[in-house]
């Protein structure tokens, strides 16, 4: 535990946290487990994930299971029959609103007497991450006895115009996003929260009205074990080893990565490994043939996480020009393993990359992004000392700022400030560090003016 930090009693709301899952259920579990190493954490979960959470033995002070069997059956039926287990849709977010509201109401009834008996110091809601799903806890705790903190929250990332990769993925429901501000508790969630933790510069800007209690903590993280198991990188060979890791869906823009690398690949100066699968695979395989780079590109399909890390370790550069990515967990892992990322300066990846550890190209248009990727890769291929320096600095950055431990320490400092046990931490998004709060957009948060009840 950091100097001056005391052990807190945290009631942590995370209904679908899951150590055996991927994406946000796992991210939230890793964050919760890191907090549990520093504090007495009572983890509040839903019944469907109880088995996995208990088997993981995350060191929690207690695990509180909220059981809503009827609602769980209804939600599971819709997830299976209607959504076909497609978690990558905003319609599912909107559909989940009444279920998450019901979960928190049941959790309040189950824990209310213990809250008022001062068994906890603070309530922290980790899940859901999306900013548009409010929490009744903020309203219910507006007069105490303990403070409510929400986050890290994310969302609100615009759909960039002029990209063919995004035209097929933008959903009609995204145009209705601002209607969420009229839902019950949408106003009180942020008005009555003692602190709001955001996971992106976009979300930070959206909640600029609450800047006096607004903080930034990255969405993802990496384990200490990943850093400790990272061997010295082998000396660079004649070819630059490039890699893309992610779902082969349009918005991940693997096609831009391949087009940007094509010149090096045709000249025999690089190899490219594509790890992942999805509906775009056949089109991408056709693209590499058209570009004349088929012999230099390998498609691996879906592989296990250990295999992903193994292939990352064998690479020099992660080319990840995702056009709309909230977190970008693979970028965190690449940095931890000493891989230089080349990303688009938008969303999560753009928030954590800076010139001393990688490249981020402006979000302009397809041809310009391809040209910028090509330029970055040519520079790395022609300057191996630069490549080595960036790789070493990436590992140092990941060790100091991107571990789950570091994330838990930052969250702790926020909670200590909320409880008046420590100074206010300066946790700005990296994009705003140089210019300060004056760089925030002037538009106020829609949640500040909501006429919704609660």
TORKOL-4160 file (C-alpha; in steps of 0.2 Angstrom, whole numbers, padded with zeros to 4 digits, m for minus):
454
<pt num="1" X="0000" Y="0000" Z="0000"/>
<pt num="2" X="0006" Y="0017" Z="m0004"/>
<pt num="3" X="0013" Y="0029" Z="0008"/>
<pt num="4" X="0000" Y="0037" Z="0019"/>
<pt num="5" X="m0014" Y="0026" Z="0013"/>
<pt num="6" X="m0025" Y="0017" Z="0025"/>
<pt num="7" X="m0035" Y="0001" Z="0023"/>
<pt num="8" X="m0053" Y="0006" Z="0018"/>
<pt num="9" X="m0069" Y="m0004" Z="0019"/>
<pt num="10" X="m0076" Y="m0004" Z="0001"/>
<pt num="11" X="m0093" Y="m0010" Z="m0005"/>
<pt num="12" X="m0090" Y="m0013" Z="m0023"/>
<pt num="13" X="m0104" Y="m0015" Z="m0035"/>
<pt num="14" X="m0100" Y="m0026" Z="m0050"/>
<pt num="15" X="m0114" Y="m0038" Z="m0055"/>
<pt num="16" X="m0107" Y="m0047" Z="m0070"/>
<pt num="17" X="m0088" Y="m0047" Z="m0065"/>
<pt num="18" X="m0080" Y="m0063" Z="m0071"/>
<pt num="19" X="m0062" Y="m0069" Z="m0069"/>
<pt num="20" X="m0065" Y="m0082" Z="m0083"/>
<pt num="21" X="m0073" Y="m0070" Z="m0096"/>
<pt num="22" X="m0065" Y="m0057" Z="m0108"/>
<pt num="23" X="m0067" Y="m0039" Z="m0110"/>
<pt num="24" X="m0076" Y="m0029" Z="m0096"/>
<pt num="25" X="m0081" Y="m0043" Z="m0085"/>
<pt num="26" X="m0062" Y="m0048" Z="m0084"/>
<pt num="27" X="m0056" Y="m0030" Z="m0083"/>
<pt num="28" X="m0067" Y="m0026" Z="m0069"/>
<pt num="29" X="m0062" Y="m0042" Z="m0059"/>
<pt num="30" X="m0044" Y="m0038" Z="m0061"/>
<pt num="31" X="m0047" Y="m0021" Z="m0055"/>
<pt num="32" X="m0057" Y="m0027" Z="m0040"/>
<pt num="33" X="m0044" Y="m0040" Z="m0035"/>
<pt num="34" X="m0031" Y="m0027" Z="m0036"/>
<pt num="35" X="m0041" Y="m0016" Z="m0024"/>
<pt num="36" X="m0044" Y="m0031" Z="m0013"/>
<pt num="37" X="m0025" Y="m0032" Z="m0010"/>
<pt num="38" X="m0025" Y="m0015" Z="m0003"/>
<pt num="39" X="m0042" Y="m0014" Z="0006"/>
<pt num="40" X="m0056" Y="m0024" Z="0014"/>
<pt num="41" X="m0067" Y="m0026" Z="m0002"/>
<pt num="42" X="m0085" Y="m0033" Z="m0001"/>
<pt num="43" X="m0088" Y="m0038" Z="m0019"/>
<pt num="44" X="m0107" Y="m0037" Z="m0024"/>
<pt num="45" X="m0111" Y="m0049" Z="m0038"/>
<pt num="46" X="m0125" Y="m0057" Z="m0047"/>
<pt num="47" X="m0129" Y="m0076" Z="m0045"/>
<pt num="48" X="m0123" Y="m0081" Z="m0063"/>
<pt num="49" X="m0105" Y="m0077" Z="m0060"/>
<pt num="50" X="m0104" Y="m0083" Z="m0042"/>
<pt num="51" X="m0095" Y="m0100" Z="m0046"/>
<pt num="52" X="m0082" Y="m0092" Z="m0056"/>
<pt num="53" X="m0078" Y="m0078" Z="m0044"/>
<pt num="54" X="m0077" Y="m0089" Z="m0029"/>
<pt num="55" X="m0066" Y="m0102" Z="m0038"/>
<pt num="56" X="m0054" Y="m0088" Z="m0042"/>
<pt num="57" X="m0051" Y="m0084" Z="m0024"/>
<pt num="58" X="m0047" Y="m0066" Z="m0027"/>
<pt num="59" X="m0044" Y="m0061" Z="m0008"/>
<pt num="60" X="m0060" Y="m0052" Z="m0006"/>
<pt num="61" X="m0065" Y="m0048" Z="0012"/>
<pt num="62" X="m0083" Y="m0054" Z="0008"/>
<pt num="63" X="m0093" Y="m0059" Z="m0008"/>
<pt num="64" X="m0111" Y="m0053" Z="m0007"/>
<pt num="65" X="m0122" Y="m0062" Z="m0020"/>
<pt num="66" X="m0138" Y="m0053" Z="m0026"/>
<pt num="67" X="m0151" Y="m0066" Z="m0032"/>
<pt num="68" X="m0164" Y="m0061" Z="m0044"/>
<pt num="69" X="m0169" Y="m0077" Z="m0052"/>
<pt num="70" X="m0184" Y="m0072" Z="m0062"/>
<pt num="71" X="m0175" Y="m0057" Z="m0070"/>
<pt num="72" X="m0160" Y="m0068" Z="m0073"/>
<pt num="73" X="m0170" Y="m0080" Z="m0083"/>
<pt num="74" X="m0178" Y="m0067" Z="m0093"/>
<pt num="75" X="m0162" Y="m0058" Z="m0097"/>
<pt num="76" X="m0153" Y="m0074" Z="m0102"/>
<pt num="77" X="m0167" Y="m0079" Z="m0113"/>
<pt num="78" X="m0166" Y="m0063" Z="m0123"/>
<pt num="79" X="m0147" Y="m0064" Z="m0123"/>
<pt num="80" X="m0148" Y="m0081" Z="m0131"/>
<pt num="81" X="m0163" Y="m0080" Z="m0142"/>
<pt num="82" X="m0163" Y="m0062" Z="m0148"/>
<pt num="83" X="m0146" Y="m0055" Z="m0146"/>
<pt num="84" X="m0137" Y="m0072" Z="m0150"/>
<pt num="85" X="m0124" Y="m0068" Z="m0137"/>
<pt num="86" X="m0119" Y="m0052" Z="m0147"/>
<pt num="87" X="m0112" Y="m0041" Z="m0133"/>
<pt num="88" X="m0105" Y="m0028" Z="m0146"/>
<pt num="89" X="m0121" Y="m0019" Z="m0149"/>
<pt num="90" X="m0128" Y="m0003" Z="m0141"/>
<pt num="91" X="m0146" Y="m0011" Z="m0142"/>
<pt num="92" X="m0141" Y="m0023" Z="m0128"/>
<pt num="93" X="m0135" Y="m0008" Z="m0117"/>
<pt num="94" X="m0152" Y="0000" Z="m0119"/>
<pt num="95" X="m0161" Y="m0016" Z="m0116"/>
<pt num="96" X="m0151" Y="m0019" Z="m0100"/>
<pt num="97" X="m0156" Y="m0003" Z="m0091"/>
<pt num="98" X="m0171" Y="m0011" Z="m0081"/>
<pt num="99" X="m0161" Y="m0026" Z="m0076"/>
<pt num="100" X="m0146" Y="m0017" Z="m0069"/>
<pt num="101" X="m0158" Y="m0005" Z="m0060"/>
<pt num="102" X="m0167" Y="m0020" Z="m0053"/>
<pt num="103" X="m0150" Y="m0027" Z="m0047"/>
<pt num="104" X="m0145" Y="m0012" Z="m0038"/>
<pt num="105" X="m0162" Y="m0010" Z="m0030"/>
<pt num="106" X="m0161" Y="m0028" Z="m0024"/>
<pt num="107" X="m0143" Y="m0025" Z="m0018"/>
<pt num="108" X="m0148" Y="m0009" Z="m0008"/>
<pt num="109" X="m0162" Y="m0019" Z="0001"/>
<pt num="110" X="m0150" Y="m0033" Z="0005"/>
<pt num="111" X="m0136" Y="m0021" Z="0011"/>
<pt num="112" X="m0145" Y="m0006" Z="0017"/>
<pt num="113" X="m0145" Y="m0011" Z="0036"/>
<pt num="114" X="m0126" Y="m0014" Z="0035"/>
<pt num="115" X="m0123" Y="0002" Z="0026"/>
<pt num="116" X="m0132" Y="0012" Z="0040"/>
<pt num="117" X="m0123" Y="0002" Z="0053"/>
<pt num="118" X="m0107" Y="0009" Z="0046"/>
<pt num="119" X="m0099" Y="m0008" Z="0040"/>
<pt num="120" X="m0092" Y="0001" Z="0025"/>
<pt num="121" X="m0083" Y="0017" Z="0022"/>
<pt num="122" X="m0088" Y="0020" Z="0004"/>
<pt num="123" X="m0098" Y="0012" Z="m0011"/>
<pt num="124" X="m0089" Y="0011" Z="m0027"/>
<pt num="125" X="m0098" Y="0005" Z="m0043"/>
<pt num="126" X="m0087" Y="m0003" Z="m0056"/>
<pt num="127" X="m0100" Y="m0011" Z="m0067"/>
<pt num="128" X="m0108" Y="m0007" Z="m0079"/>
<pt num="129" X="m0094" Y="0004" Z="m0086"/>
<pt num="130" X="m0105" Y="0013" Z="m0099"/>
<pt num="131" X="m0110" Y="0031" Z="m0093"/>
<pt num="132" X="m0128" Y="0030" Z="m0099"/>
<pt num="133" X="m0133" Y="0017" Z="m0086"/>
<pt num="134" X="m0137" Y="0026" Z="m0070"/>
<pt num="135" X="m0136" Y="0020" Z="m0052"/>
<pt num="136" X="m0149" Y="0023" Z="m0039"/>
<pt num="137" X="m0136" Y="0021" Z="m0025"/>
<pt num="138" X="m0130" Y="0039" Z="m0028"/>
<pt num="139" X="m0148" Y="0046" Z="m0025"/>
<pt num="140" X="m0151" Y="0034" Z="m0010"/>
<pt num="141" X="m0134" Y="0039" Z="m0002"/>
<pt num="142" X="m0136" Y="0058" Z="m0006"/>
<pt num="143" X="m0138" Y="0062" Z="0013"/>
<pt num="144" X="m0126" Y="0048" Z="0019"/>
<pt num="145" X="m0121" Y="0039" Z="0029"/>
<pt num="146" X="m0106" Y="0035" Z="0017"/>
<pt num="147" X="m0101" Y="0042" Z="0000"/>
<pt num="148" X="m0104" Y="0035" Z="m0017"/>
<pt num="149" X="m0091" Y="0034" Z="m0031"/>
<pt num="150" X="m0094" Y="0029" Z="m0049"/>
<pt num="151" X="m0081" Y="0023" Z="m0062"/>
<pt num="152" X="m0071" Y="0021" Z="m0072"/>
<pt num="153" X="m0085" Y="0025" Z="m0084"/>
<pt num="154" X="m0083" Y="0025" Z="m0103"/>
<pt num="155" X="m0093" Y="0029" Z="m0118"/>
<pt num="156" X="m0099" Y="0043" Z="m0129"/>
<pt num="157" X="m0086" Y="0041" Z="m0142"/>
<pt num="158" X="m0093" Y="0049" Z="m0158"/>
<pt num="159" X="m0094" Y="0039" Z="m0175"/>
<pt num="160" X="m0081" Y="0047" Z="m0186"/>
<pt num="161" X="m0088" Y="0053" Z="m0203"/>
<pt num="162" X="m0081" Y="0047" Z="m0220"/>
<pt num="163" X="m0074" Y="0030" Z="m0216"/>
<pt num="164" X="m0082" Y="0015" Z="m0225"/>
<pt num="165" X="m0076" Y="0004" Z="m0211"/>
<pt num="166" X="m0089" Y="0012" Z="m0199"/>
<pt num="167" X="m0104" Y="0014" Z="m0211"/>
<pt num="168" X="m0110" Y="m0004" Z="m0208"/>
<pt num="169" X="m0107" Y="m0004" Z="m0190"/>
<pt num="170" X="m0116" Y="0012" Z="m0184"/>
<pt num="171" X="m0132" Y="0007" Z="m0176"/>
<pt num="172" X="m0148" Y="0017" Z="m0177"/>
<pt num="173" X="m0149" Y="0017" Z="m0158"/>
<pt num="174" X="m0133" Y="0027" Z="m0157"/>
<pt num="175" X="m0143" Y="0042" Z="m0163"/>
<pt num="176" X="m0154" Y="0041" Z="m0147"/>
<pt num="177" X="m0140" Y="0040" Z="m0135"/>
<pt num="178" X="m0144" Y="0057" Z="m0127"/>
<pt num="179" X="m0161" Y="0051" Z="m0123"/>
<pt num="180" X="m0153" Y="0041" Z="m0109"/>
<pt num="181" X="m0152" Y="0058" Z="m0099"/>
<pt num="182" X="m0171" Y="0057" Z="m0096"/>
<pt num="183" X="m0170" Y="0040" Z="m0088"/>
<pt num="184" X="m0174" Y="0039" Z="m0069"/>
<pt num="185" X="m0158" Y="0042" Z="m0058"/>
<pt num="186" X="m0148" Y="0049" Z="m0073"/>
<pt num="187" X="m0146" Y="0066" Z="m0066"/>
<pt num="188" X="m0143" Y="0061" Z="m0048"/>
<pt num="189" X="m0130" Y="0048" Z="m0052"/>
<pt num="190" X="m0117" Y="0061" Z="m0056"/>
<pt num="191" X="m0124" Y="0075" Z="m0046"/>
<pt num="192" X="m0124" Y="0066" Z="m0030"/>
<pt num="193" X="m0108" Y="0055" Z="m0033"/>
<pt num="194" X="m0094" Y="0061" Z="m0022"/>
<pt num="195" X="m0082" Y="0057" Z="m0037"/>
<pt num="196" X="m0083" Y="0052" Z="m0055"/>
<pt num="197" X="m0069" Y="0042" Z="m0062"/>
<pt num="198" X="m0068" Y="0042" Z="m0081"/>
<pt num="199" X="m0058" Y="0030" Z="m0092"/>
<pt num="200" X="m0056" Y="0041" Z="m0108"/>
<pt num="201" X="m0053" Y="0059" Z="m0112"/>
<pt num="202" X="m0069" Y="0059" Z="m0122"/>
<pt num="203" X="m0079" Y="0054" Z="m0107"/>
<pt num="204" X="m0069" Y="0066" Z="m0096"/>
<pt num="205" X="m0074" Y="0080" Z="m0108"/>
<pt num="206" X="m0092" Y="0075" Z="m0108"/>
<pt num="207" X="m0093" Y="0077" Z="m0089"/>
<pt num="208" X="m0083" Y="0093" Z="m0088"/>
<pt num="209" X="m0097" Y="0101" Z="m0078"/>
<pt num="210" X="m0091" Y="0090" Z="m0064"/>
<pt num="211" X="m0073" Y="0094" Z="m0066"/>
<pt num="212" X="m0071" Y="0098" Z="m0047"/>
<pt num="213" X="m0074" Y="0079" Z="m0043"/>
<pt num="214" X="m0068" Y="0072" Z="m0060"/>
<pt num="215" X="m0054" Y="0060" Z="m0062"/>
<pt num="216" X="m0046" Y="0049" Z="m0075"/>
<pt num="217" X="m0040" Y="0031" Z="m0073"/>
<pt num="218" X="m0037" Y="0020" Z="m0088"/>
<pt num="219" X="m0050" Y="0006" Z="m0092"/>
<pt num="220" X="m0038" Y="m0008" Z="m0094"/>
<pt num="221" X="m0022" Y="m0014" Z="m0085"/>
<pt num="222" X="m0008" Y="m0027" Z="m0086"/>
<pt num="223" X="m0002" Y="m0039" Z="m0073"/>
<pt num="224" X="0014" Y="m0038" Z="m0064"/>
<pt num="225" X="0017" Y="m0056" Z="m0069"/>
<pt num="226" X="0017" Y="m0051" Z="m0087"/>
<pt num="227" X="0030" Y="m0039" Z="m0084"/>
<pt num="228" X="0041" Y="m0050" Z="m0074"/>
<pt num="229" X="0039" Y="m0064" Z="m0086"/>
<pt num="230" X="0045" Y="m0053" Z="m0101"/>
<pt num="231" X="0062" Y="m0059" Z="m0106"/>
<pt num="232" X="0075" Y="m0048" Z="m0114"/>
<pt num="233" X="0070" Y="m0045" Z="m0132"/>
<pt num="234" X="0080" Y="m0053" Z="m0145"/>
<pt num="235" X="0091" Y="m0043" Z="m0156"/>
<pt num="236" X="0082" Y="m0037" Z="m0171"/>
<pt num="237" X="0083" Y="m0047" Z="m0187"/>
<pt num="238" X="0083" Y="m0041" Z="m0205"/>
<pt num="239" X="0064" Y="m0040" Z="m0205"/>
<pt num="240" X="0052" Y="m0030" Z="m0195"/>
<pt num="241" X="0040" Y="m0041" Z="m0186"/>
<pt num="242" X="0022" Y="m0033" Z="m0187"/>
<pt num="243" X="0007" Y="m0039" Z="m0179"/>
<pt num="244" X="m0012" Y="m0035" Z="m0178"/>
<pt num="245" X="m0022" Y="m0042" Z="m0164"/>
<pt num="246" X="m0041" Y="m0040" Z="m0163"/>
<pt num="247" X="m0058" Y="m0045" Z="m0170"/>
<pt num="248" X="m0058" Y="m0044" Z="m0189"/>
<pt num="249" X="m0073" Y="m0032" Z="m0190"/>
<pt num="250" X="m0074" Y="m0016" Z="m0200"/>
<pt num="251" X="m0071" Y="m0004" Z="m0186"/>
<pt num="252" X="m0055" Y="m0012" Z="m0181"/>
<pt num="253" X="m0048" Y="m0007" Z="m0198"/>
<pt num="254" X="m0036" Y="m0021" Z="m0200"/>
<pt num="255" X="m0036" Y="m0016" Z="m0219"/>
<pt num="256" X="m0028" Y="0000" Z="m0215"/>
<pt num="257" X="m0014" Y="m0009" Z="m0206"/>
<pt num="258" X="m0011" Y="m0020" Z="m0220"/>
<pt num="259" X="m0011" Y="m0006" Z="m0233"/>
<pt num="260" X="0000" Y="0004" Z="m0222"/>
<pt num="261" X="0013" Y="m0010" Z="m0221"/>
<pt num="262" X="0011" Y="m0015" Z="m0239"/>
<pt num="263" X="0027" Y="m0006" Z="m0246"/>
<pt num="264" X="0038" Y="m0014" Z="m0233"/>
<pt num="265" X="0030" Y="m0031" Z="m0235"/>
<pt num="266" X="0032" Y="m0030" Z="m0254"/>
<pt num="267" X="0051" Y="m0025" Z="m0252"/>
<pt num="268" X="0054" Y="m0040" Z="m0241"/>
<pt num="269" X="0058" Y="m0029" Z="m0226"/>
<pt num="270" X="0044" Y="m0035" Z="m0214"/>
<pt num="271" X="0032" Y="m0049" Z="m0210"/>
<pt num="272" X="0014" Y="m0047" Z="m0204"/>
<pt num="273" X="0005" Y="m0058" Z="m0192"/>
<pt num="274" X="m0014" Y="m0056" Z="m0191"/>
<pt num="275" X="m0021" Y="m0063" Z="m0174"/>
<pt num="276" X="m0040" Y="m0064" Z="m0173"/>
<pt num="277" X="m0055" Y="m0069" Z="m0184"/>
<pt num="278" X="m0072" Y="m0062" Z="m0189"/>
<pt num="279" X="m0083" Y="m0058" Z="m0204"/>
<pt num="280" X="m0069" Y="m0047" Z="m0212"/>
<pt num="281" X="m0057" Y="m0061" Z="m0214"/>
<pt num="282" X="m0061" Y="m0067" Z="m0232"/>
<pt num="283" X="m0061" Y="m0049" Z="m0238"/>
<pt num="284" X="m0044" Y="m0046" Z="m0229"/>
<pt num="285" X="m0037" Y="m0061" Z="m0237"/>
<pt num="286" X="m0042" Y="m0055" Z="m0254"/>
<pt num="287" X="m0034" Y="m0038" Z="m0250"/>
<pt num="288" X="m0017" Y="m0045" Z="m0246"/>
<pt num="289" X="m0018" Y="m0055" Z="m0263"/>
<pt num="290" X="m0023" Y="m0039" Z="m0272"/>
<pt num="291" X="m0009" Y="m0029" Z="m0263"/>
<pt num="292" X="0004" Y="m0043" Z="m0268"/>
<pt num="293" X="0009" Y="m0046" Z="m0250"/>
<pt num="294" X="0001" Y="m0063" Z="m0247"/>
<pt num="295" X="0018" Y="m0072" Z="m0245"/>
<pt num="296" X="0022" Y="m0060" Z="m0231"/>
<pt num="297" X="0006" Y="m0061" Z="m0221"/>
<pt num="298" X="0000" Y="m0075" Z="m0209"/>
<pt num="299" X="m0018" Y="m0076" Z="m0203"/>
<pt num="300" X="m0019" Y="m0086" Z="m0187"/>
<pt num="301" X="m0037" Y="m0085" Z="m0183"/>
<pt num="302" X="m0043" Y="m0086" Z="m0165"/>
<pt num="303" X="m0030" Y="m0092" Z="m0152"/>
<pt num="304" X="m0029" Y="m0093" Z="m0133"/>
<pt num="305" X="m0023" Y="m0078" Z="m0123"/>
<pt num="306" X="m0006" Y="m0087" Z="m0119"/>
<pt num="307" X="m0004" Y="m0089" Z="m0138"/>
<pt num="308" X="m0008" Y="m0071" Z="m0141"/>
<pt num="309" X="0005" Y="m0066" Z="m0129"/>
<pt num="310" X="0018" Y="m0078" Z="m0136"/>
<pt num="311" X="0015" Y="m0070" Z="m0153"/>
<pt num="312" X="0016" Y="m0053" Z="m0147"/>
<pt num="313" X="0033" Y="m0057" Z="m0138"/>
<pt num="314" X="0039" Y="m0062" Z="m0155"/>
<pt num="315" X="0034" Y="m0046" Z="m0163"/>
<pt num="316" X="0042" Y="m0028" Z="m0165"/>
<pt num="317" X="0027" Y="m0017" Z="m0169"/>
<pt num="318" X="0008" Y="m0018" Z="m0165"/>
<pt num="319" X="m0001" Y="m0010" Z="m0180"/>
<pt num="320" X="m0018" Y="m0006" Z="m0172"/>
<pt num="321" X="m0027" Y="0007" Z="m0182"/>
<pt num="322" X="m0044" Y="0004" Z="m0174"/>
<pt num="323" X="m0056" Y="0018" Z="m0178"/>
<pt num="324" X="m0067" Y="0017" Z="m0163"/>
<pt num="325" X="m0060" Y="0008" Z="m0148"/>
<pt num="326" X="m0065" Y="0013" Z="m0130"/>
<pt num="327" X="m0051" Y="0003" Z="m0121"/>
<pt num="328" X="m0039" Y="m0005" Z="m0132"/>
<pt num="329" X="m0033" Y="m0019" Z="m0120"/>
<pt num="330" X="m0021" Y="m0026" Z="m0133"/>
<pt num="331" X="m0011" Y="m0010" Z="m0133"/>
<pt num="332" X="m0008" Y="m0011" Z="m0114"/>
<pt num="333" X="m0002" Y="m0029" Z="m0117"/>
<pt num="334" X="0010" Y="m0024" Z="m0131"/>
<pt num="335" X="0018" Y="m0010" Z="m0121"/>
<pt num="336" X="0020" Y="m0022" Z="m0106"/>
<pt num="337" X="0029" Y="m0034" Z="m0118"/>
<pt num="338" X="0040" Y="m0020" Z="m0126"/>
<pt num="339" X="0031" Y="m0019" Z="m0142"/>
<pt num="340" X="0029" Y="m0002" Z="m0151"/>
<pt num="341" X="0011" Y="0002" Z="m0154"/>
<pt num="342" X="0006" Y="0012" Z="m0170"/>
<pt num="343" X="m0012" Y="0017" Z="m0167"/>
<pt num="344" X="m0025" Y="0030" Z="m0172"/>
<pt num="345" X="m0027" Y="0045" Z="m0161"/>
<pt num="346" X="m0045" Y="0042" Z="m0156"/>
<pt num="347" X="m0053" Y="0033" Z="m0141"/>
<pt num="348" X="m0044" Y="0023" Z="m0128"/>
<pt num="349" X="m0027" Y="0019" Z="m0138"/>
<pt num="350" X="m0025" Y="0038" Z="m0142"/>
<pt num="351" X="m0026" Y="0041" Z="m0123"/>
<pt num="352" X="m0011" Y="0031" Z="m0118"/>
<pt num="353" X="0001" Y="0032" Z="m0132"/>
<pt num="354" X="0014" Y="0047" Z="m0133"/>
<pt num="355" X="0029" Y="0049" Z="m0144"/>
<pt num="356" X="0042" Y="0042" Z="m0132"/>
<pt num="357" X="0034" Y="0025" Z="m0133"/>
<pt num="358" X="0025" Y="0023" Z="m0149"/>
<pt num="359" X="0015" Y="0032" Z="m0163"/>
<pt num="360" X="m0002" Y="0038" Z="m0165"/>
<pt num="361" X="m0008" Y="0045" Z="m0182"/>
<pt num="362" X="m0022" Y="0058" Z="m0183"/>
<pt num="363" X="m0039" Y="0053" Z="m0187"/>
<pt num="364" X="m0041" Y="0061" Z="m0204"/>
<pt num="365" X="m0046" Y="0050" Z="m0218"/>
<pt num="366" X="m0042" Y="0033" Z="m0225"/>
<pt num="367" X="m0028" Y="0037" Z="m0237"/>
<pt num="368" X="m0019" Y="0049" Z="m0225"/>
<pt num="369" X="m0020" Y="0036" Z="m0211"/>
<pt num="370" X="m0012" Y="0023" Z="m0222"/>
<pt num="371" X="0001" Y="0036" Z="m0227"/>
<pt num="372" X="0005" Y="0040" Z="m0209"/>
<pt num="373" X="0006" Y="0021" Z="m0204"/>
<pt num="374" X="0018" Y="0018" Z="m0219"/>
<pt num="375" X="0029" Y="0033" Z="m0214"/>
<pt num="376" X="0030" Y="0027" Z="m0196"/>
<pt num="377" X="0034" Y="0009" Z="m0201"/>
<pt num="378" X="0047" Y="0015" Z="m0213"/>
<pt num="379" X="0055" Y="0025" Z="m0199"/>
<pt num="380" X="0056" Y="0010" Z="m0187"/>
<pt num="381" X="0062" Y="m0002" Z="m0201"/>
<pt num="382" X="0076" Y="0010" Z="m0205"/>
<pt num="383" X="0081" Y="0015" Z="m0187"/>
<pt num="384" X="0083" Y="0000" Z="m0176"/>
<pt num="385" X="0091" Y="0010" Z="m0162"/>
<pt num="386" X="0075" Y="0020" Z="m0162"/>
<pt num="387" X="0065" Y="0004" Z="m0161"/>
<pt num="388" X="0075" Y="m0003" Z="m0147"/>
<pt num="389" X="0073" Y="0014" Z="m0137"/>
<pt num="390" X="0055" Y="0015" Z="m0139"/>
<pt num="391" X="0053" Y="m0004" Z="m0134"/>
<pt num="392" X="0063" Y="m0001" Z="m0118"/>
<pt num="393" X="0053" Y="0015" Z="m0114"/>
<pt num="394" X="0037" Y="0006" Z="m0117"/>
<pt num="395" X="0041" Y="m0007" Z="m0104"/>
<pt num="396" X="0045" Y="0006" Z="m0091"/>
<pt num="397" X="0029" Y="0016" Z="m0094"/>
<pt num="398" X="0019" Y="0000" Z="m0092"/>
<pt num="399" X="0027" Y="m0005" Z="m0076"/>
<pt num="400" X="0025" Y="0013" Z="m0068"/>
<pt num="401" X="0008" Y="0017" Z="m0075"/>
<pt num="402" X="m0002" Y="0003" Z="m0083"/>
<pt num="403" X="m0002" Y="m0011" Z="m0070"/>
<pt num="404" X="m0018" Y="m0016" Z="m0061"/>
<pt num="405" X="m0008" Y="m0011" Z="m0045"/>
<pt num="406" X="m0005" Y="0006" Z="m0052"/>
<pt num="407" X="m0024" Y="0007" Z="m0056"/>
<pt num="408" X="m0029" Y="0002" Z="m0039"/>
<pt num="409" X="m0017" Y="0015" Z="m0031"/>
<pt num="410" X="m0024" Y="0029" Z="m0042"/>
<pt num="411" X="m0042" Y="0023" Z="m0037"/>
<pt num="412" X="m0037" Y="0023" Z="m0018"/>
<pt num="413" X="m0030" Y="0041" Z="m0019"/>
<pt num="414" X="m0047" Y="0046" Z="m0026"/>
<pt num="415" X="m0056" Y="0037" Z="m0012"/>
<pt num="416" X="m0045" Y="0044" Z="0001"/>
<pt num="417" X="m0049" Y="0061" Z="m0005"/>
<pt num="418" X="m0067" Y="0058" Z="m0005"/>
<pt num="419" X="m0066" Y="0052" Z="0013"/>
<pt num="420" X="m0055" Y="0067" Z="0018"/>
<pt num="421" X="m0040" Y="0056" Z="0022"/>
<pt num="422" X="m0029" Y="0063" Z="0008"/>
<pt num="423" X="m0026" Y="0077" Z="m0004"/>
<pt num="424" X="m0035" Y="0078" Z="m0021"/>
<pt num="425" X="m0025" Y="0068" Z="m0034"/>
<pt num="426" X="m0021" Y="0076" Z="m0050"/>
<pt num="427" X="m0027" Y="0063" Z="m0062"/>
<pt num="428" X="m0030" Y="0071" Z="m0079"/>
<pt num="429" X="m0031" Y="0061" Z="m0096"/>
<pt num="430" X="m0014" Y="0062" Z="m0104"/>
<pt num="431" X="m0021" Y="0072" Z="m0118"/>
<pt num="432" X="m0025" Y="0086" Z="m0106"/>
<pt num="433" X="m0010" Y="0085" Z="m0095"/>
<pt num="434" X="0000" Y="0098" Z="m0106"/>
<pt num="435" X="m0014" Y="0110" Z="m0108"/>
<pt num="436" X="m0024" Y="0108" Z="m0092"/>
<pt num="437" X="m0043" Y="0110" Z="m0089"/>
<pt num="438" X="m0044" Y="0125" Z="m0101"/>
<pt num="439" X="m0043" Y="0112" Z="m0115"/>
<pt num="440" X="m0059" Y="0104" Z="m0111"/>
<pt num="441" X="m0074" Y="0108" Z="m0123"/>
<pt num="442" X="m0085" Y="0121" Z="m0117"/>
<pt num="443" X="m0101" Y="0110" Z="m0119"/>
<pt num="444" X="m0108" Y="0105" Z="m0102"/>
<pt num="445" X="m0113" Y="0087" Z="m0098"/>
<pt num="446" X="m0131" Y="0083" Z="m0103"/>
<pt num="447" X="m0132" Y="0074" Z="m0086"/>
<pt num="448" X="m0131" Y="0090" Z="m0077"/>
<pt num="449" X="m0147" Y="0097" Z="m0085"/>
<pt num="450" X="m0158" Y="0082" Z="m0085"/>
<pt num="451" X="m0176" Y="0084" Z="m0080"/>
<pt num="452" X="m0177" Y="0066" Z="m0076"/>
<pt num="453" X="m0183" Y="0061" Z="m0059"/>
<pt num="454" X="m0170" Y="0056" Z="m0045"/>
